[in-house]
Amino acid sequence: MPELSPRHRLLVLAICCMSLLIVSLDNTVLNVALPSMQKELHASVAGMQWTIDAYTLVLASLLMLSGSTADRIGRRRVFQAGLVIFTIGSALCSLAPNLDSLVAFRMVQAVGGSMLNPVAMSIITNTFTDPRERARAIGVWGGVIGISMAGGPIVGGLLVDSVGWRSIFWINLPVGLAALLLTWRYVPESRAPKARRPDPVGQLLVIALLGSVTYAIIEAPSSGAPKTLAFGAIAVAALAGLLWYEPRRAEPLIDLRFFRSAPFSGATVVAVSAFASLSGFLFLSTLYLQNVRGLDALHAGLWMLPMAFMCFVCAPLSGRLVGSRGPRLPLLIAGVSMTVSGILFAAFEAETSNVTLVIGYVLFGLGFGFVNAPITNTAVSGMPRTQAGVAAAVASTSRQIGGTLGVAVVGAVLASGIHASAYRETFVSAARPGWWILTGCGLAVLVLGALTSGRWARGTAERTARQLESAEVRDSVSVRA
């Protein structure tokens, strides 16, 4: 990629952030629309889970393929293809006649979405080569998630109450088209110097692993033990296949050597925990505010505004802290805040009081605002730039896996404890185990943030980077010979 002027670099960052905005906004707006969709489409709790998890499942399955493909054939080309497919998928979702069609069109959206965020992060990584400048850029990137969380509930509430839930997908059309035109005009093409070969076996194993785990969790309350155990066995077999097959490939879909770096491994698990907590938090909060308190979509969105505002404020601050002091402090702040928020809901039923509800939302928004920048920066900063797309895709995949598992697990726990005939009366008690799960996720962020950001962890990252760079040099020498 040619050296760009500071103004041009900022323009590239803005264009990449547009892709993150439509993907993130789509998820937050969808959560507010869930009760309206549930009523119109006559869906169960599991049906609502699938409108979210069908998207995140396909996204998680294809992110690494999209990242490596972008490194191979061109990041701008794949990014533009993703914008086209995501925009078309959004239009189809707005026309869905039933739940099955909506789930299918959400999967189309996800195919496009898989080509956006990891590829955009790879473009940013290769555009901002100075570590501090890159950390600040990633902080801005994280701030866009805060914008989507702040604007999503309100915009979604206004659209659902005034036009209907189908209108939430219309937002993506003008933004997607504008991002497509700006990318064509201003984003330079870039690719890795050495193309990585496709790994179809690894890709199929990833799809089998994620799909079987998600299906087993969501359908467990209604499918019974035999089917759940069968899909669990498929997941175990797929995981074993990945662990056996991938190290034997010269260019694997998932380079397991990345995980020799303690910060990278920690960032991966932290991403799963943090985004599982976010998705479960939004799922429980939306259903409680609208189905138990009886609020309309707009007022439910306004209640979640304190959480979104804190995320919006803290994300750029976290990026600056990562750039100046490293990831440790933001991760510790995030872990403590998310854990305390979870305890408020799990142990003290914070949702039943207006004051504790707001405090819980503020604490969670503060924690999640601090967690995103250190995840992203840690994932890509220690890796060779030639593998930036794959490293960023692993981090993005971890987020989507977390989002998928959060909705699947919390939704399954809620569905198993709630009684349809006494929905409002049993919701709080049925949701309590889910809140304890989210508390555990916050605790995982805290513990792993402390363990994987010290001197020992940095040493493992440096050794891993040297090993990867040495392997690249050997490979390039053998190719020339």
N, C-alpha and C positions, 0 to 999 in steps of 0.2 A: 504494500500500500504506500503511495507517495506521501511525503511529509505535507501536512495540511496546516494552514494558518490557524491561529487560535479561534478566530471567528468561525471558520469552516468546521473546526472540530466541535464547537458548541452547537452548530447547526446539525451536524451528524448525530450528536447526543440527543437533541430535541426530536429528530425524526425517529430515532430508536425508541425514545420514551413514548412516542405516539402509539407504537405497537403494544408496549406494555400497558398503556392506558386503556386501550379497547379490550384487551384480554382481562385485565384486573377489574375494570368497570363492569364487564360482562358478568363476572362471578358475583360481585357485591350486589349489583342490581338484581340478579337472579334470586339471591337469597331473600330479598324483600318481597319478590313476586311469588315465592313458593306457596303461601296459603291460597292466593287467588288461582294459581295454576292447579292446585290440588282440588279446589272446588269445581272449576270448570271442566277439568279432565277426569274427575271422579277417581283420583289416585289415592293410593295408600301411602303410609310413611315410606315404605320400601320404594314405591314409585317415585316419590320426591327425591329419595337418595340417588336413584338412577339418573335423574335429570342432571345432577351434579357429577356423580361418579362416572357415568359413561363418558363425559367430557375429559375429566382428569385422568381416567384410566387410559384412554387412547393417547392423550397428551404425554403421559409418563412413558408409555410404551414406545413412542416414536421420537422422543426428544434427542436421544443419543444418536439415532440414525440420521436425524435432520442435522445435528451438529457436525457429524463426521462428513455427511454429504456436502454441507456448505463449505467445509474446509477443503473438500476435494474439487467441486465444480464451480465454486464461487459463492461467496456469502451474500452479495447483493442479489444475485439471481434467485437463490433459495428464499431469501427474505421477501422479495417481490411475489414469488409464487405463493408464499404463505399468506400474504395480505389478500391476494385474489381469492384463495380458497376460503379463508376465514370470513371474508365479506359475503361471499356466496352462501356459505353455511348459515350466517346470521339471517340473511334474507329468507332462507328456507325455514329456519326455526320460527320466524314470525308468521309463517303460513301453515304450520303443523296442525293437522286436523284432529290428532289424538296423541295420547302419551307415547305410544310406540314410535310414531313418526317424529315426535319431538326428540326422543332419545337418539334416534338414528341421525337426525340433522345436527344434534349436538356433537355427535361423533365426527361428522363432516367438518364442523367448526374446529374440532380438536386437531384434525389432520393439518389444517392451516395454522392453528396456534402453535403446533410443535415446531414450525419453521420460523417462528417470530422471536420469542424471548431468548432462547439460547443463542440464536444466530445474531440477534441484536447485541447481546452481551459480548459475543466474540468480536463483532465490529467495534464496539466500544473499547475492548481490551487492546485491539490492534491500533486503534486511533489514539488512545491516551496511553502512551508508553511510560511516562514518568509515574512512579508508584504513588506519590502524593496526589498528583493530578488525577490519576485513575481512581484513587479512593474517594476523592471528592465527586468525580463523575458518577461513581457507583452510589454515593450518598444521594445525589439528585435522582438517580434511577429508583432508589428505594423510596424517595419522597413521592414519586408518582403513584406508588402503591397507597401512600397516605392520601393523596388526592382522590384516588378511586374509592377508597374507603369513606372519605368525607363526602364526596359527591354522589357515590353510588346509591346509598340508602335514600337520600333526598330526591335525586333525579328519578330513581326507580319508583319511589312512593308517589311522586307527582304523576308520572306516566301511568302507573297501574291504576291510580284512583281516577284519573281524568280520561284516559284513552283505553286502558286495558293492558294486560300483561304482555301481549304480543308486541307492543310498541317498544319494550325494553331492548329488543334486538335491532330496532331501527337506528339506534345511536351509532352502531358500528359502521353503518354504510358510508356516511360522509367522511368520518375520520379515517376509515380504511382506504377510501379512494384518495383522500388528500395525502396520506402517508405514502401510497403507491406512487403518485406523481412526484412527490418531493424526493423519494428514494431514487427514482429514475434520473432526476435532475442533479442531485447533490451528493449522493453517497457513492464513493469510488468502489470499484470491484476489488476484492481481495480473496486470496485463497492460500492454503498452506503450501509451502514449497514442494513438499512430497505428498502426493495423493495417497490416501488410505483406501484400501480395498473394502468393498462391502462384506458384511458378515451376516448372511441370511439365517444361518443356524442360531447364532447368538440372538438375533432379533426375534425369531420365533420363540426361543426359550424365555426371553423377557416378557413377551406378550402372554405366554402360558402362565408364567409365574404371577404377574400382576392381575391378570384376568381371573384366575382360579382363586386367589386369595380374596379379591374383592367380592366375587360371587358368593363364596362360602360365608363371608361375614354378613353381607346384606341379607341373603336369603336364609340364614341359619334359623331365625325365629319361626319361619313358615315351612321350610323344606324338610326338616327332620335330620336326625343324626347321620343316616347312611349317605345321603347326597352331600352333606357338609363334609363328612370324612373323605368322600371320594375326591372332592375338589381340593381338600387339604393335602391329600396324597399327591395330586397332580402338581401342586405348588412346591412340595418338598422335592419331587423328582425333577422339576424344572430348575430349582435352585441348585441341586446337586449337579445337574447337567452343565449349568453355567460355570460352577466352580471347577469342574473337570475339563470342560472344553475350552474356555476362554484363555487360560494360561498357555495352551498348546498352539494358539494361533499367533502368527507373526504380527498381525494387525487386528487385534480383537475389537469387538464393539465396545466392551467394557475393559479397559486396561486396569487389571487388578493391582498393578504396581503403584497406581495412584494412592491406594489405600495404605501403603507403607508409611505415608506421611500422616502423622497423628493429627495435625491441624486439618488436613483434607478429610480424613475419616471423621473427625469430630464435627466438622462443618456439615458433612453429609447427614449424620444422625441428628444434629441440632436442627437442620432444615426439615427433616421428617417430623421431629417432635413439635417444632414451632408451627408448621403449617397444618399439622394434625390438630393442634390446639386452636388455630384460627378457624379452620373449617368447622370443627365441632362447636366452637363458641358461637359463630354466626348462625349455625343450624339451630341450636337450642334457643338462642336469643330471639330469632325471628319467629319461630313457632310459638314461643311463650308470649311474646308481646302481642301477636295478632290473634292467636287461637285461644289463649287463656285470658289475657287482659282485654281482648276485644278491640284493639286499636286498628285503625286502617293502616295501609302501607306507608303513607306519608308520615303519620305520627310515630309509627314504629321506627322509621328511618331517623326521625329527629331524636328519639331516645338513644339511638346508637351513635349520635354525633359526637359526644364526648370521647368515645373510644377512637373514632376516626380522626378527630382533631389532634389528639395526642400522638397518634401514629404519624400524621402529616408533619407535626412540629419536630418530632424526635428523629425521624429518618435522616434528614440532612445533617443534624447534629451528630448522629451516630457515624455518618460517613466522614465527618471532619475528625472525630475522635479516632476512628480507625486509621486515618491518614497521619495523624500526629502522634498517637500513643499506642496504636495496635488494636487488635480485636478484643483483648481480655476484658477491659472495663465495660464496653457496650454489652458483651455477652453476660457478664455478671449482673448488670442492671436489668437486662431483659429477663434473665432467669428468676431473679428475686420478684420482680413485678408480676410476671405471669403466674408464678407459684402462689403468691399472696392473693391474687385475683381469684384463682381457682378455689382456694380454701374458703374465701368469702362466700362463694356460691355453694360449694359442697358441704361445708360444715355449718354455715349460718344462714342459708337460704336467702342470699343477698337480693334475689329477684323479687322477693315479697315486700321489700321496703324501697321506697323511692330513693332515699339517701344512700343506702348500701348498694343499690343497683347502679347508681351513677359512679360511686367510688370504684366498684368492680370494673365498670367499663373504662374509667380513666386509667386504672392500673394496668389493665390488659392492653389498652392502646399504647401506653408508655412502653411496656415491655416489648410488644411486637414492633413498635417503631424502631427500637434499638437493635433488634435481632437480625434484620435483613442484610444490612451493609456488611457486617463481619462475615456472614455466611458467604456472600458472593465474593468478597475480596479474598478471603482465605482460600476459596476453591480455585481461583484463577491465578493468584499472585505467585504461587510457588511452582507453577507448571511452565514448561517451554511454550513460547508464543505460538509455535507451529501446531500445538495441540490445544489451543485456547478454546476452540469450538467444542471439542469433546469434553474438556474439563468443565466448561460452563454448562454443557448439557447435562452432565452428571449432577451438578448442583441444582439445575432446574428440575431434573427428574426427581430428585429427592424431595423438592418442594411439592411436586404433584403427587408423589406417592404419599406424602404426609397428608395432603388435602384429601386424597381418596380414602385413606385409612381413617382419618378423623370423622368424616361423614358416615363411613360404613360402620365403624365400631360404635360411635355415639348413637347413631340412628338405630342400630340393632339393639343396643341396651335400652334405649327409650321405647322401642316397639315392644320389647319383651315385658316391660313393666307397666305400660299404660293400658287403661281399660277404655275402650271406645264409648261405652255407655256412660262413663264418668270421666271424660277427657280432662276437663278443667280441674276437677278435684284431685286427680291422680298424677297430673303432669309433673308437679314439683318433686314429689317423691320418686317418680319414675326417672326423672332427669338427674337425680343426685349421684348415682354411680357414674354417669357420664361426666359430671363435673369433677369427680375424683380422678377420672382418667385424664382430664385436661390438667388437673393439678400435677399429676405425675409427669406429664409432658413438660410443664414449666420447670419442674425439678430436674428433669433430664437436661434441659438447656443450661441450667445453673451449674450442675456438676460437670458436664462435658465441657462447658465454656471454661471452667477453672482448670480442668485436667489437660486440655489440648491447646492452651495458649501460653504455656510457660517455656522456660529455656529448653527443657528436654524435648518438648513437642517441636520447637523451632529447629532443633538439631535433626530430628527425623525428617522434617520438610526439606532441609538443605541436602541431606544425603539422598533423598528420593529425587530431588531435582537434578543432582549430579548424575545419578544412575540413568535417569531418563534421557538427559542430554548426551551422555556417553553412548547409550544405545542408539540414539538418532544418528550420531556421528558414524558409528560402526555400520549402520544400515545404509547411510548415504555413500560410504566408501565401497561397500560391497556392491551397491547398485552401479557405481561408476566403473568398478572393476569388471 
